[in-house]
């Protein structure tokens, strides 16, 4: 069975070798037919700690690494815009 590959935006990179990726998908409501956005957060393994918050990445399903991590970062699709990344105040 092939591994699933998803694309999303990194919302947190605070964990050691872990990033939280928000994946959004568009689905049609079964009764009303309206297109709605559903989102889900995945914890992904980032071996070199090189992915930063706000970047767009592709993640791949893998064997469980920890209790919550069963995805790994494949590659960076887009760099983060400085305007999108929140600053600490």
N, C-alpha and C positions, 0 to 999 in steps of 0.2 A: 504494500500500500504506500503511495507517495506521501511525503511529508507536506503538511500545509505550509504555505508561505503567505504572510500577511504584511501589509504596509501601514504604518501609523506614525504618530508624533510622540516624541519623548516628553513626558510631563514631569518626570523626576529622575535625577541621577545621583541621589544622595547615598544610596547603598553601595557597599564595596562590591565591585564587579556585577552590579545589578542596575538595570534601568527599567522604569515603568513606561510602557508604551500604550497610548490610547489609540485604539483602532475603531474607526467609524465606518458604518455600512448603511446603505440606503435600501429600505425594503418597502414594499407596497402593503398597505393595510388590507387584511383579508376581506373585510366587509365594505369599508368606505372607499377604498382605492387610492387614498392619499399616500404620497411618498413621504416616509418619515425616516429620520436619522436615528440609528441605534448605535451606541458606543459601548466598548468594553475595554478594561485595562488588563494588560498582560505583563507579568514580570519576566524579563528576558536577561540572559547571561551576556555580559560584556567583558570578555577576558582581559582586555588591555585598559579598561576604564577610559576609552577615548571618545565615547559618545556623550554629547552634552545636551542639556535641556533645550527643547525647541526644535531640535533636528528631526528630519523625517528619515525613518529607517525601515528596512525590511527585516522581518523576524521569521525564523523557521522553527517548526515543532521538533522537539528532540526528546530523548529519554529524561525522566525527572532528575533534576540537579539538586533540588531541595524541596521543602514542603510546598512552596508556592511557585518555584521556577521550573518550567518544562518547555521553555522557548529559548533560542539563542539568536543573537544579532548576526545577520548575514552581512549587510553592508549599509553604508550611509547613502541615502538617495538625495537629500538636500541639506545644506548647512542651515543653521539657525539664523533668523533675522534678528539683529540687535533690538529691534522694537518689540518683538514678540517675547523675549526673555525677560521675566520680572527681575528687578534689581532689589537687593536687600536694603531696607531703609530703617 
